Amino acid sequence: MTRSSGRLSLMLFPSEGEKRTPARIAGILAGLLFVAGCGIGEPKPILSGPPAAAQAGPAIPITPVEKPLRSADFSRFPCGILQPEQVAAFIIDPPEKVTRGGGKDGMLGCAWSAPKSPSLGIYRAIVKPNNLAELVEVNDENPQQYPGWRELSIDGIPVVEYTPRYIPGACDLYLGISDTEMMLVEYAVNGPSGSQYWGNDSCAGARKAAEFVIGNLRGR
């Protein structure tokens, strides 16, 4: 028995000379409720503050990818690509209410969401176009398909960023992880109050998610 539990025992079971008056009993019950309430509360955030912005660089050649990434681990367990604290940085912190889903048409992957919160999907393209070179060809033929097309790089990986029409408040990033493969990071700030850490800047969040994905695939 701990010292505090011993004190409570003495309060509940006084010596024979003490009287259990109604006032004393009420005080004891109030004390018990206070002690019990100390351990009850909302879960605390697991991040100490907003994540640093992604270090995005200028556009680099689509091919050859000088530092290619292996997608085998992602393909085996797509939802393992992000750590819990990384998921919390995009959906809601603490992440207890976050749920996970599967891929989308033509893509293998994982999606995270929570009620009245942003959503994040990370996928690997498995049907054409399934690499950045093919995606560039599609954009050259039909630029309206990828509004806001912008080329950049993150940690040595060529990236294409655009704003999809079919998801309000979303930003899509295609990562050329090798000459023959690409991945999609799709971040949508669709909650009533924006993102907890990214406000209404879905592309800033998508770039950070892409940076996490690249780092995790590199084994960092």
WONORQUI-V311738 format. One record per run of one state. SS is the DSSP state (H for helix, E for strand, L for the rest). FROM is the first residue (numbers start at 0). LEN is the number of residues. If there is no record, write none. Layout:
ss | from | len
SS | FROM | LEN
SS | FROM | LEN
This chain:
ss | from | len
L | 0 | 2
H | 2 | 10
L | 12 | 9
H | 21 | 16
L | 37 | 18
E | 55 | 2
L | 57 | 14
H | 71 | 5
L | 76 | 1
H | 77 | 4
L | 81 | 2
H | 83 | 5
L | 88 | 10
E | 98 | 3
L | 101 | 2
E | 103 | 1
L | 104 | 2
E | 106 | 7
L | 113 | 5
E | 118 | 7
L | 125 | 6
H | 131 | 10
L | 141 | 1
H | 142 | 4
L | 146 | 3
E | 149 | 5
L | 154 | 2
E | 156 | 6
L | 162 | 7
E | 169 | 6
L | 175 | 7
E | 182 | 6
L | 188 | 6
E | 194 | 1
L | 195 | 3
E | 198 | 1
L | 199 | 2
H | 201 | 16
L | 217 | 3
